Each structure stands twice: as C-alpha cells, then as structure tokens.
C-alpha cells in the first residue's frame, strides 16, 4: 500500500511544474531566455542601422541631418512647427 502511494506522488511531481522556493523555475527560465533572444536581435538591428548610416555617409549624405530628420518624423506637425518657431525666436534673440 505504501509503495502505491509513493508511485502516485512521483507521477504527480513529474506533471507539476518544478518550483524552488515558490518560484516556477521553467517559467522563470522562459522569461530570461526570451529577453536574451530579444537582446541578441536588438544587437543585430543596431548593427544593421549602423551599417545603413555608414552606407549613407559613403554616398555623401550627412548622417547627423538624417538622424535629425528621423527624430522629426516621430513628432506631430504642430510640435515641429512650435520647435521651429522657438528656434527662430532664440536665434534672432542671439543675433544669428
């Protein structure tokens, strides 16, 4: 009878998620591995973007200006207009 109880307990342990100190180990590992995978993808994308900027530079384009355009394209037209207006006001104030 005791052997039957032990066999049942072992079968339940296999089906249940492994927990150490109240932490579901498999789930934790899954989160960590997903973040690591995404981090590798981010590094690859960063490298690809750098390659594009180098290509643009070798084609004679100004990379700083391209980066500024990318920032502006993320803004709403009213935000861009306000920023340009303030820029002109400040420049006139400084005699530029």
JOJO-V761574 format. One record per residue. N is the residue number from 1. PHI is phi in whole degrees, -180 to 180 (none if undefined). PSI is psi in degrees with one decimal (* if undefined). Layout:
n->N phi->PHI psi->PSI
n->N phi->PHI psi->PSI
This chain:
n->1 phi->none psi->-42.3
n->2 phi->-63 psi->-38.5
n->3 phi->-63 psi->-37.7
n->4 phi->-65 psi->-40.6
n->5 phi->-66 psi->-43.0
n->6 phi->-64 psi->-41.4
n->7 phi->-63 psi->-40.7
n->8 phi->-65 psi->-42.1
n->9 phi->-63 psi->-43.2
n->10 phi->-65 psi->-38.8
n->11 phi->-65 psi->-39.5
n->12 phi->-68 psi->-37.2
n->13 phi->-63 psi->-35.8
n->14 phi->-68 psi->-38.8
n->15 phi->-77 psi->-30.0
n->16 phi->-78 psi->145.9
n->17 phi->-64 psi->144.1
n->18 phi->-73 psi->128.9
n->19 phi->-127 psi->132.6
n->20 phi->-124 psi->120.2
n->21 phi->60 psi->32.0
n->22 phi->83 psi->5.6
n->23 phi->-106 psi->129.9
n->24 phi->-77 psi->102.6
n->25 phi->-61 psi->-45.7
n->26 phi->-62 psi->-40.3
n->27 phi->-67 psi->-42.0
n->28 phi->-61 psi->-46.4
n->29 phi->-60 psi->-38.8
n->30 phi->-61 psi->-45.2
n->31 phi->-61 psi->-47.1
n->32 phi->-63 psi->-44.5
n->33 phi->-65 psi->-37.2
n->34 phi->-64 psi->-43.8
n->35 phi->-64 psi->-41.8
n->36 phi->-62 psi->-41.1
n->37 phi->-63 psi->-45.0
n->38 phi->-65 psi->-36.3
n->39 phi->-63 psi->-40.4
n->40 phi->-64 psi->-41.1
n->41 phi->-63 psi->-40.1
n->42 phi->-63 psi->-41.7
n->43 phi->-62 psi->-41.1
n->44 phi->-65 psi->-41.5
n->45 phi->-66 psi->-40.7
n->46 phi->-60 psi->-41.6
n->47 phi->-64 psi->-41.8
n->48 phi->-63 psi->-42.3
n->49 phi->-64 psi->-42.4
n->50 phi->-60 psi->-41.7
n->51 phi->-62 psi->-39.4
n->52 phi->-65 psi->-43.4
n->53 phi->-63 psi->-40.0
n->54 phi->-64 psi->-38.9
n->55 phi->-65 psi->-43.4
n->56 phi->-63 psi->-41.8
n->57 phi->-63 psi->-43.1
n->58 phi->-70 psi->-19.7
n->59 phi->-87 psi->0.7
n->60 phi->98 psi->6.2
n->61 phi->-88 psi->150.4
n->62 phi->-86 psi->114.1
n->63 phi->-65 psi->-37.8
n->64 phi->-61 psi->-39.9
n->65 phi->-68 psi->-40.3
n->66 phi->-61 psi->-42.7
n->67 phi->-63 psi->-38.8
n->68 phi->-65 psi->-41.9
n->69 phi->-61 psi->-42.3
n->70 phi->-60 psi->-40.5
n->71 phi->-65 psi->-42.6
n->72 phi->-66 psi->-36.4
n->73 phi->-65 psi->-19.0
n->74 phi->-82 psi->-14.8
n->75 phi->-92 psi->159.5
n->76 phi->-77 psi->151.4
n->77 phi->-55 psi->-37.3
n->78 phi->-67 psi->-34.9
n->79 phi->-67 psi->-40.0
n->80 phi->-65 psi->-44.6
n->81 phi->-61 psi->-43.9
n->82 phi->-63 psi->-42.8
n->83 phi->-64 psi->-43.2
n->84 phi->-66 psi->-38.9
n->85 phi->-62 psi->-47.6
n->86 phi->-64 psi->-37.8
n->87 phi->-61 psi->-46.3
n->88 phi->-66 psi->-39.4
n->89 phi->-63 psi->-47.2
n->90 phi->-64 psi->-40.8
n->91 phi->-65 psi->-42.2
n->92 phi->-65 psi->-38.1
n->93 phi->-62 psi->-31.8
n->94 phi->-93 psi->5.1
n->95 phi->74 psi->27.1
n->96 phi->-97 psi->*
